[in-house]
Amino acid sequence: MKKILQDLNFNQLEELVLSLGEKSFRAKQLYEGLMRGKKISEINVSPALRAKLLEEYEDEPLKIIKTLTSADGTEKYLFALADGNVIEGVLMKYKYGNTQCVSTQVGCRMGCKFCASTLGGLVRNLSSGEILAQVLVVNALYGGLKDKRSVTNIVLMGSGEPLDNYDNVISFLQNVSASGGINVSARNISLSTCGLVPKIYALADENLPVNLTISLHQTTDEGRARTMPVAKKYTIAEILKACGYYFEKTGRRYIFEYSLIAGENCDKEHAEGLIALLKGKPCHVNLIRLNEVKERNLNTITEKDAYRFLGMLEKGGLSATLRRQIGADIGGACGQLRINYLSD
């Protein structure tokens, strides 16, 4: 597999162009083209430069090979990478703009029992340019430019654990929020982690005030360990301490994702447990009715029961919302489309 040109920031691209004996203005031409989601072969540069680049760099690091459209307008994409691996992403359409969910790894090694992404384990990390290319391709699909984007918000909640691919994810965050590039504000980006505590501290020190989202899904370490193996390494108390540090460094409140699983985490005792854990902290609880995965023996609850649980949290003084269930008819949960594709 060749290198990925989208891995480079503008300064690195300029250094590359100069090293190839070209004038520096060629870097701007290349960068503008890449930010429009173009292949190297489609960018208006000299044939000689194009040929030099294509010797070392992938013309198209990522392309959409399948699109599923939900009745609610959500679109799910299956992306093919240059090495033949596949990943997936989702575009969710809201009144305030379009939010794209991107993947950070091919597969995942975290082993969460409610997630399809981890069924085949971790294949490899994505490079920062492969993560960025997902945004560039979808932005271009809707005619968005770098200064008038169709993708307004980004969530790192697709396949993979972002903090398990730390260096590439940090590079992606820096490149996607670069003022001369596609320029998505860090405040419009959310990063979801199952709770890799040392990396949360490291992220807090990066000066990238993205919205930190923690997959919590339980109120005790014992309960959490039943569905999330990472809970055997990092306790809820350690996660809360790391979140407090993140708030101290960034001023950004943190969010807890809480998937409602029948018979597992949504009784009155769990509501009381969440209130005891989180009341008074600068956080928000995002309740989600579980997107059921056929390979897992876990079930969601009714919408009525979900609102009942939400009511208990609100009565207890927590800031909480119930996320609108979207994309369920197209396998909206992480990894479902990829698993189906690989098993065909």
N, C-alpha and C positions, 0 to 999 in steps of 0.2 A: 504494500500500500504506500502510495506517495504521501508527501506532507500536505498539510491543510493551510492554504494561504490565509483563511479567515482566522487562524490562530494568532496572527500578527496584529498588533496595534498600528496606528498610523506611523509612529516614529520608526518602528521596526520595519514596516513596509518601505519607508523611505530609505532606510539603510540597505535593504535588499536591492532596491532599484539602483542605487548608486553603485553597489558592489557588482552589478551586472553591466556597468558602463553606461547607464541611461541617465538622463536629466531628472532632477528631483520632481519636476511637475508631473512626471509619469506616475508617481506614487499617489498623487491626488486623483488622477484618472482611474487608477486601479481601485482605490479606496471607495470612490463614489460608485463605481460599478458594483463592487462587492456589497456595499450597503443597500443597493437596489435589488439584491438577490440574484445577480447575474452570474453565469459561469465565466471562467477566465476567457474562454473562446468567444464570448459575446461582448466583452469589454473593448471599447474603442482605443486600443493602443497599437503600436507598430507590430507588424507580423513577426519581426525579429524578437521583440520582447515577449510576445505571446508564446512563441516557440520555446524560448528559454524557460519561461515559467512552467509550461506544460511538461517539460522534461522532469521537473522535480515535484510539482504540485498537482493535486487532483483538480481536474476541470470542474467537477461537480461533486463535492463531498457528501451531498445528501439530496435525495429527491423523493417526492411523494409518489408512492406506488398504489395507494388505495385510500379512498375517502369514504367515510360513513357519515350520513347526516341524520340527526335526531329530529323527531317531530317538534322539539322545542328550539330548533335552529343550531344546536351545538354540533360542531364538526369534529370528527376524530380522524386523525391521519396516521397511516402507516408509512414510515420513512425507511428507505433503503440507504444504507451507508456504502461507501466506496468499496469496502472489503466484503460486502455481501450480508453483513449483519443487518437486522431490522430493529427499529425502535418505534415508539409511538408518541403522539402528542394530541392535545385537544385545544380547540378554540371555542371559548364560551362567550356568547354575545349578551351584553347587558346594555341598559339605557345609557350608562355613563361611558361605555366603550367596550372594546374587545380584550378579553384576557386570554393569553395563551399559556397553556401548561406544557412545560418542556421536560424532557428526560435528560438525566445526567450520566447514566450508565446503561450499558446493554445488560439487562437483567439486574439482579440485586442479591447481596449476600446476607441481608439483615434477617430474613426468615420470618417476617411477620405473617401470622396465619390468616389474616383477612385480606391479603394482597396477592394478586396474580403475578406481579413483577418478579417475585422471588422464587417462583416455582422451579425454574431451571437454574437457579443460582446466578452468580456473577460471571458474565462472559468477559467483559473488559470495561474500562473507563472510557467515556467520551472525551475527546480533546475539547478545549475551550471553543475552538472554531466550529466543531460539530454541534455543540450546544447552540452557539450563535447562529449557525446556518439554519436551524429549525425556525428561529424567529424571522430571519431574513427571507426565507422561502415563503412562509405564510403571509408575511407583510406584503411581499410582492404579489402573491396570489390575489390579494384584494386591492391591488393598485396603490398600496401605500408607499410613500417615499420616505427617505430618512428624516425629512423635516415636516412631513405630514403623514404620520404613521397610521396604519389601520390596526396594528397591534399596540394598544395603549398600556396594557399591564401584563406582567409576566409572573407566573408562579412556578417555582422549581418543585413540582409535586408529581412529575411523571415517573417513569421507571428509574429506579436507582435511589440511593441515599446521597444527597448532594455533599454532605460533609465527609463522606467516605471517598470522595473524589475532590478533595479540598483545593489543591493548587489549581486544577483546571477550572473549577467552579469560580474561584476568586478571580482568575484571569477573565473568564466570561463576564462576570459582574462588572469588572472594570471596563471591558471593551463595549458591552452593550449600553453602558451608561455614559460613554465618552461623548463629550459635547460636540465633537466634530463628526461623530458617527450617527448611529440610529438614536442615541440619546434618550433612552428610557430612564427616567429618574429612579434612583435607588428606592425612593419612597413608594414607587409604583411596582416594586418587585418584592415578592414574598418567597422565602426559602423555608422549606419544610424538612425537619429532621426528626428521626425517631429518638434522638437524645444522646448524641455523641458528645459528652460533656466537655472534654478538653478542646474540641473543635469549636464549641459554642464560645468558649473564652477567647480562642484565637480569632474567631469572626468578629467578636466585639471590638478587638483591637485593630481591625482593618480600616476603620473609618469609612465603612460602606453601610450606611444606616438602612439596610433592607428590613423588611418586616419579618421577624423571626417567628416561625410557627413550629410548635412542638406537637408531635403525634403522641398524645397521652393515653387516651382510651381506657384508663382504669384509675382507681383511686388509691390502690395499695400496690406495693412492689410484688407481693405474691400474686395478686390478680393480674397485674400487668405481664408478669412472666409467663402466664398461661398462653398468651397470644403474641408476645413480643420478646424474643430471646435476648434482646439488648438489655432488658430489665434485669438480667442476671449480672450484668456488669456495672450498670449505673442506676442508682436509686432515684426515686422521685425527689427526695430531699436534695440530692446533688444537682439534679436538673433545675430545681427551683432556685438554688443558690447561683447557678450559672446564668439563669434568666435574669436574676436580680443584677448581676454584673453587666449583662447586656443592656439592660435598661439604664444603668448608671453611666455607661460609656456612650450610648447612642441617644438616650432620651426617648426611645421608641418603646411603646408598650408591646408586650409579647402576646401571642395568641396560642391557645391550646385547641388542637383538633381532637374531637371526641366522637368516634364512630359508635353509633348506638347499635349494640348487638344483643339480640333477644336472649334472655336468660343469663347474660354475662355481666352487663355493666350499667343497666338503666333502671334499677329499682330505687325505692326511696332511700335506702341506705347508701347507694352510690351518689345520689344527689347531695345527701348530707356530707358525705366524704369529700366531694368536690368543694362544697362550700367551706368546710373546715380547712382544706388545703389552700384555697385561693382567695378567700374573702380578704379585701383590703390591699391586695397586690395589684400592680398596674398591668392588668392582663384582661383578656377577653376569651370567652369559651365559644368555640364554633362547633355546634352540634351537627352531625351528619348522619342521616339514615344510611346504614351500611349498603354499599353497592355489592350485592351478593356475587360471589365467585363460585362457579359450579364445582370446581375442584376442592373447595373448602366446605366444611360442614358447619357453616355459620349463617345465621339468618338475621334479617333486619326486623324492625318493629313497625307498627302501623304509624301513620302520620299523627293520629290522635294521641297515641302513647308518647310519641316524640314531643308533641306540644305540652303534654302533661309534665314530662321531665323538664322541659324548658321552663315551665311555670314554677316548678319547685326551686330551680336555680335562681330565677329572678326574684322570687319571694325571699330567698336567702341572701339577697344582696349582691349577686354576681352579675357582671355584664356578660350577656350570652345571647346568641341568635341560633336559629335553626336554618342551616343552609338549604336553599331550594334544591331539590334533587333534579339534576339535569343529566342528560345523556344516558340514562339507564337502559333505554331501548337499543343502544348501539354499543353496549359493553363499555360504559364510561369509566369504569374503575381501572386503575393502573395495571397494565400488562395483559388485559383480556384480549385485545385485538392481536397482539403479537403472539400470544400462546395459540390462539385459533389459527393464525397464519402458519406457524411452525408445525402444527399438528395436521394440517391439510395434506 
